Amino acid sequence: MKRHVIVTGGSRGLGLAIVTSLLDAGYRVSTCSRSLGDALPPLLEAHGDDLFWHQADIGDAASTEGFIQAAIAKLGVPWGLINNAGIAREGILATLPLVEVDRLIQTNLTGSIQTARAVLRQMLARGGGGRIINISSIIGQRGYTGLAAYAATKAGLDGLTRALAREVGRRRITVNSVAPGYLDTEMSGTLSAGQRDQIVRRTPLGRLGTAADVVPAILFLLGDGAAFITGQTLTIDGGIGC
Ligand SMILES: NC(=O)c1ccc[n+]([C@@H]2O[C@H](COP(=O)([O-])OP(=O)(O)OC[C@H]3O[C@@H](n4cnc5c(N)ncnc54)[C@H](OP(=O)(O)O)[C@@H]3O)[C@@H](O)[C@H]2O)c1
């Protein structure tokens, strides 16, 4: 029986790479995003019953609940949850509108807490066992000028990981964070050429990361070989934070 994994924000970037790799590895996958995008339709066609997409805004409680319920109705209680959907909003905190701060917190933090809560209830009712992986960020550990509110949400996710790992460990559910460094995705498209050069100069491995650098760690944490790893943040950043 193929294991079902829920991945939020799977229409592009890291989420899309996770969805594709999970399907290739033999998982069934449910994913959501606010818009379908160009990459998912051919995947949905190719993978039939193994891939489910639902339109949802993770920053909206009712929409998120609707997605989780629909995913469970379609593919059953999930083995894993990857909290990947996230937004970044650059701006000096002193002038960043509060409405933007709220949106960051609702999407990156509250949305992930809500999905974890909803999925955990199902995992526990099934008798335990499972994986929750939160995609945080090196920014939550090291900070970056202009990303204070974003950093707070990502540090919050790492805190969620540690506390939840303690709460559900006895039920064989592991909770870990994967914290990427700067990835070459749409989200980092707002970096100026100067900022990119600076990041590359400061990265021991001498480049920005890619989704392909991060996905193997997620596959590992989902697998049976990672059954005794919980409450950890695995940083994948080319060494910039070391
Ligand atoms: N890129 C980096 O340098 C980097 C570094 C460290 C950590 N991360 C983290 O990695 C994760 C993925 O980032 P990425 O670079 O792949 O971002 P991305 O290219 O912007 O993709 C974000 C994905 O999340 C979805 N999404 C965004 N807001 C959503 C919402 N409110 N509800 C549902 N889906 C939503 C997007 O689809 P829609 O827009 O259609 O909703 C898209 O599928 C994020 O949590 C990010 O914070 C990224």
PDBQT file of the ligand as one rigid body, heavy atoms in Angstrom, charges set to zero:
ROOT
HETATM    1  N1  LIG A 301      13.566  30.143  -1.820  1.00  0.00    +0.000 N 
HETATM    2  C1  LIG A 301      14.376  30.214  -0.799  1.00  0.00    +0.000 C 
HETATM    3  O1  LIG A 301      15.469  30.794  -0.860  1.00  0.00    +0.000 OA
HETATM    4  C2  LIG A 301      13.985  29.564   0.515  1.00  0.00    +0.000 A 
HETATM    5  C3  LIG A 301      14.954  29.459   1.503  1.00  0.00    +0.000 A 
HETATM    6  C4  LIG A 301      14.617  28.881   2.713  1.00  0.00    +0.000 A 
HETATM    7  C5  LIG A 301      13.333  28.438   2.939  1.00  0.00    +0.000 A 
HETATM    8  N2  LIG A 301      12.408  28.555   1.959  1.00  0.00    +0.000 N 
HETATM    9  C6  LIG A 301      11.061  28.074   2.268  1.00  0.00    +0.000 C 
HETATM   10  O2  LIG A 301      10.744  27.007   1.384  1.00  0.00    +0.000 OA
HETATM   11  C7  LIG A 301       9.342  26.989   1.144  1.00  0.00    +0.000 C 
HETATM   12  C8  LIG A 301       9.095  26.976  -0.367  1.00  0.00    +0.000 C 
HETATM   13  O3  LIG A 301       9.694  28.139  -0.909  1.00  0.00    +0.000 OA
HETATM   14  P1  LIG A 301       9.888  28.347  -2.479  1.00  0.00    +0.000 P 
HETATM   15  O4  LIG A 301      11.165  29.074  -2.654  1.00  0.00    +0.000 OA
HETATM   16  O5  LIG A 301       9.659  27.075  -3.191  1.00  0.00    +0.000 OA
HETATM   17  O6  LIG A 301       8.677  29.379  -2.739  1.00  0.00    +0.000 OA
HETATM   18  P2  LIG A 301       7.861  29.669  -4.085  1.00  0.00    +0.000 P 
HETATM   19  O7  LIG A 301       8.660  29.317  -5.279  1.00  0.00    +0.000 OA
HETATM   20  O8  LIG A 301       7.343  31.053  -3.923  1.00  0.00    +0.000 OA
HETATM   21  O9  LIG A 301       6.623  28.625  -3.977  1.00  0.00    +0.000 OA
HETATM   22  C9  LIG A 301       5.716  28.723  -2.903  1.00  0.00    +0.000 C 
HETATM   23  C10 LIG A 301       4.631  27.673  -3.054  1.00  0.00    +0.000 C 
HETATM   24  O10 LIG A 301       3.714  27.840  -1.963  1.00  0.00    +0.000 OA
HETATM   25  C11 LIG A 301       2.424  28.179  -2.477  1.00  0.00    +0.000 C 
HETATM   26  N3  LIG A 301       1.806  29.132  -1.579  1.00  0.00    +0.000 N 
HETATM   27  C12 LIG A 301       2.247  30.359  -1.237  1.00  0.00    +0.000 A 
HETATM   28  N4  LIG A 301       1.380  30.944  -0.406  1.00  0.00    +0.000 NA
HETATM   29  C13 LIG A 301       0.365  30.059  -0.231  1.00  0.00    +0.000 A 
HETATM   30  C14 LIG A 301      -0.844  30.099   0.489  1.00  0.00    +0.000 A 
HETATM   31  N5  LIG A 301      -1.208  31.166   1.217  1.00  0.00    +0.000 N 
HETATM   32  N6  LIG A 301      -1.653  29.021   0.453  1.00  0.00    +0.000 NA
HETATM   33  C15 LIG A 301      -1.327  27.928  -0.282  1.00  0.00    +0.000 A 
HETATM   34  N7  LIG A 301      -0.199  27.842  -0.988  1.00  0.00    +0.000 NA
HETATM   35  C16 LIG A 301       0.636  28.898  -0.968  1.00  0.00    +0.000 A 
HETATM   36  C17 LIG A 301       2.683  28.763  -3.869  1.00  0.00    +0.000 C 
HETATM   37  O11 LIG A 301       1.548  28.656  -4.736  1.00  0.00    +0.000 OA
HETATM   38  P3  LIG A 301       0.480  29.877  -4.882  1.00  0.00    +0.000 P 
HETATM   39  O12 LIG A 301       1.273  31.150  -4.951  1.00  0.00    +0.000 OA
HETATM   40  O13 LIG A 301      -0.278  29.562  -6.133  1.00  0.00    +0.000 OA
HETATM   41  O14 LIG A 301      -0.380  29.813  -3.681  1.00  0.00    +0.000 OA
HETATM   42  C18 LIG A 301       3.816  27.846  -4.334  1.00  0.00    +0.000 C 
HETATM   43  O15 LIG A 301       3.296  26.596  -4.733  1.00  0.00    +0.000 OA
HETATM   44  C19 LIG A 301       8.768  28.223   1.841  1.00  0.00    +0.000 C 
HETATM   45  O16 LIG A 301       8.247  27.855   3.096  1.00  0.00    +0.000 OA
HETATM   46  C20 LIG A 301       9.978  29.102   2.028  1.00  0.00    +0.000 C 
HETATM   47  O17 LIG A 301       9.832  29.982   3.130  1.00  0.00    +0.000 OA
HETATM   48  C21 LIG A 301      12.692  29.088   0.739  1.00  0.00    +0.000 A 
ENDROOT
TORSDOF 0
